[in-house]
Amino acid sequence: MDSPSPPVIWARLAAPRRVRERPLDYEIITRAAVAIADLDGLDAVSMRRVASRIESGTMSLYRHIRGKDDLIELMYDHVLGELDLAERPSKGWRAELADLAGRSRALQHRHPWVSQIGQRPTMGPNAVRVMEYAMACVDGLGLTVDRMLDMVSTTLHFTQGFVQAELAEAEERRRTGLDEDAWRDWMAPYLSRLLNEEEHPYLERIVTEAGHPGQDEVFGRRLEMVLDGLALGLR
């Protein structure tokens, strides 16, 4: 009797393949799934649609990939391969984490569905490469592995949350068809009435005093606050 195959796709791919199997090209499968997600979102990815895109039978696909969970594993690891990382960090932990956060943000904007997935606990080859690099960014600080993970995860989780807010705002603009200036003009009468009818001191300050910096500036400023907090923890 054949032993059950490993539940994680990376373990199955590493296992010896039976001679009678005629494997599909996982790279082609993954690229097809990523293209669908980039175009129509993660919910649009299905085994049937991927099979149709690569001109294969759906059942043939199921002989290699158990379902959408496997596809997402492959897709996530595939796009992580786009992160252009040096062989070893060399600029100091703060600059390195800031650079990694910026690259992660850009990656999630190229593939908006990635922000829905988050920092997956996956063991794909590119995920392991990124994890090794991120941990090397905070090596040499005299920290335990748990504290090193705290620093890396705090930075990347902040980045993910920021991108999710950016994408939500972009979706709102797409849905309404309004750019930022038009949206403010559209909301002005409502905000004016709201402030006249009730006391909202902080909302009033936001409306009257807050500037309108670009998202790159806001991201950089808030990332510095996160890194300041991490630096304080080191002391």
C-alpha positions in Angstrom: 0.0 0.0 0.0 1.3 3.5 -0.9 2.1 5.7 2.1 0.0 8.9 2.3 1.6 11.9 0.6 2.8 14.8 2.7 0.1 17.5 3.3 2.4 20.4 2.5 3.1 20.9 -1.2 6.8 21.7 -0.7 7.3 18.3 1.0 5.4 16.6 -1.8 7.5 18.3 -4.5 10.7 17.2 -2.7 9.6 13.6 -2.4 10.7 11.1 -5.0 8.2 11.1 -7.9 6.7 7.9 -9.1 7.9 6.9 -12.6 4.4 6.5 -14.0 3.4 10.1 -13.2 3.6 12.5 -16.1 4.1 15.8 -14.2 2.7 19.1 -15.4 5.0 22.1 -15.3 4.5 23.7 -11.9 6.0 27.0 -13.1 3.4 27.2 -15.9 0.6 26.4 -13.4 1.9 29.0 -11.0 2.3 31.8 -13.5 -1.2 31.1 -14.8 -2.7 31.4 -11.3 -0.7 34.6 -10.6 -1.9 36.2 -13.8 -5.5 35.4 -12.9 -5.1 36.9 -9.4 -3.4 40.0 -10.7 -6.2 40.5 -13.2 -9.3 39.6 -11.2 -8.3 39.0 -7.6 -7.6 36.0 -5.5 -11.3 34.9 -5.4 -11.1 34.5 -9.2 -8.4 31.8 -8.9 -9.9 28.3 -9.3 -8.5 25.0 -10.4 -10.9 25.0 -13.4 -9.8 28.5 -14.5 -6.1 27.7 -14.2 -6.6 24.5 -16.1 -8.4 26.3 -18.8 -5.6 28.9 -19.1 -2.9 26.3 -19.5 -5.1 24.2 -21.8 -5.1 21.2 -19.5 -7.9 19.1 -18.0 -9.0 20.1 -14.5 -8.6 16.5 -13.3 -5.0 16.5 -14.6 -4.3 19.5 -12.5 -5.8 17.8 -9.4 -3.3 14.9 -9.8 -0.5 17.4 -9.1 -2.2 20.1 -6.9 -4.8 19.2 -4.3 -6.7 22.5 -4.5 -6.6 26.2 -4.0 -4.5 26.0 -0.9 -1.7 24.5 -2.9 -2.1 27.1 -5.6 -1.9 29.9 -3.1 1.3 28.4 -1.6 2.9 28.2 -5.1 1.7 31.7 -6.0 2.9 33.4 -2.8 6.3 31.8 -3.0 6.5 32.7 -6.7 6.0 36.4 -6.2 8.4 36.5 -3.3 11.0 35.5 -5.9 10.6 39.1 -7.2 12.2 40.5 -4.1 15.7 41.6 -5.2 17.8 41.0 -2.1 21.6 41.2 -1.7 23.5 38.1 -0.8 24.0 39.4 2.7 22.7 42.6 4.6 25.4 45.2 4.9 23.8 48.5 5.8 22.9 48.0 9.5 19.6 46.6 10.9 17.6 49.8 10.6 18.4 50.6 7.0 18.0 47.0 6.1 14.6 46.6 7.6 13.5 49.8 6.1 14.6 48.6 2.7 12.9 45.3 3.1 9.7 47.0 4.1 9.8 49.2 1.0 10.4 46.3 -1.3 7.6 44.4 0.4 5.2 47.3 -0.1 6.1 47.6 -3.8 5.6 43.9 -4.2 2.1 44.0 -2.7 1.2 46.9 -5.0 2.3 44.9 -8.0 0.2 41.9 -6.7 -2.6 43.4 -4.6 -3.9 39.9 -3.6 -0.7 39.3 -1.6 -1.9 41.7 1.1 -4.9 39.4 1.6 -2.6 36.5 2.4 -0.3 38.2 4.9 2.9 36.8 6.2 2.3 33.1 5.6 4.1 30.5 7.7 5.3 28.8 4.6 8.5 26.8 3.7 8.7 27.5 0.0 12.2 28.2 -1.4 11.7 31.9 -1.9 10.0 32.3 1.5 12.9 30.6 3.2 15.3 32.9 1.3 13.4 36.0 2.4 13.2 34.7 6.0 16.9 34.0 6.1 17.7 37.5 4.8 15.3 39.2 7.2 16.8 37.4 10.2 20.3 38.3 9.0 19.2 42.0 9.0 18.9 41.8 12.8 21.7 39.4 13.6 24.6 40.5 15.7 22.4 42.6 18.1 22.7 40.1 20.9 19.0 39.1 20.6 17.3 35.8 21.1 15.7 34.2 18.0 12.3 35.2 19.4 13.3 38.8 19.7 14.8 38.8 16.2 11.5 37.4 14.9 9.7 40.2 16.8 11.7 42.9 15.0 11.2 41.4 11.6 7.5 40.6 12.0 6.7 44.0 13.5 8.2 45.7 10.5 6.5 43.5 7.9 3.1 43.4 9.7 3.1 47.2 9.8 3.9 47.3 6.1 1.1 44.9 5.3 -1.4 46.9 7.3 -0.3 50.1 5.6 -0.7 48.6 2.1 -4.1 47.2 2.9 -5.2 50.7 3.8 -3.7 52.0 0.6 -5.4 49.4 -1.5 -8.8 50.0 0.2 -8.5 53.7 -0.6 -7.6 53.0 -4.2 -10.6 50.6 -4.4 -12.9 53.3 -3.1 -11.6 55.8 -5.7 -12.1 53.2 -8.4 -15.6 52.5 -7.2 -16.7 56.1 -7.0 -14.6 57.3 -10.0 -13.3 60.2 -8.0 -9.7 61.3 -7.5 -8.5 62.6 -4.1 -9.3 66.2 -4.7 -12.8 65.4 -6.1 -13.5 63.1 -3.2 -12.7 65.9 -0.7 -14.9 68.3 -2.6 -17.7 65.7 -2.6 -17.4 65.1 1.2 -17.0 68.8 2.2 -20.7 69.6 2.7 -21.2 66.5 4.8 -18.1 67.2 6.9 -19.2 70.8 7.4 -22.6 69.8 8.6 -21.2 67.1 10.9 -18.8 69.6 12.5 -21.5 72.2 12.9 -24.0 69.8 14.5 -21.7 68.0 17.0 -18.5 68.5 18.7 -15.6 66.5 17.2 -12.5 68.4 18.1 -10.0 65.9 16.6 -12.0 65.4 13.4 -12.1 69.2 13.1 -8.3 69.4 13.5 -7.8 66.7 10.9 -10.1 68.5 8.5 -8.6 72.0 9.0 -4.9 71.3 9.9 -3.8 68.1 8.4 -1.7 68.3 5.3 -2.1 66.0 2.3 1.3 64.4 1.8 1.8 61.6 -0.7 1.6 58.0 0.5 5.3 57.5 0.1 6.0 60.2 2.6 3.4 58.9 5.0 4.8 55.4 4.8 8.3 56.6 5.4 7.3 58.7 8.3 5.3 56.0 10.0 7.9 53.3 9.3 10.5 55.5 11.1 8.2 55.6 14.1 8.1 51.8 14.1 11.9 51.5 13.8 12.3 54.1 16.6 10.2 51.8 18.8 12.3 48.8 17.9 15.5 50.8 18.6 14.2 51.8 22.0 13.5 48.2 22.8 17.1 47.4 22.0 18.3 49.9 24.5 
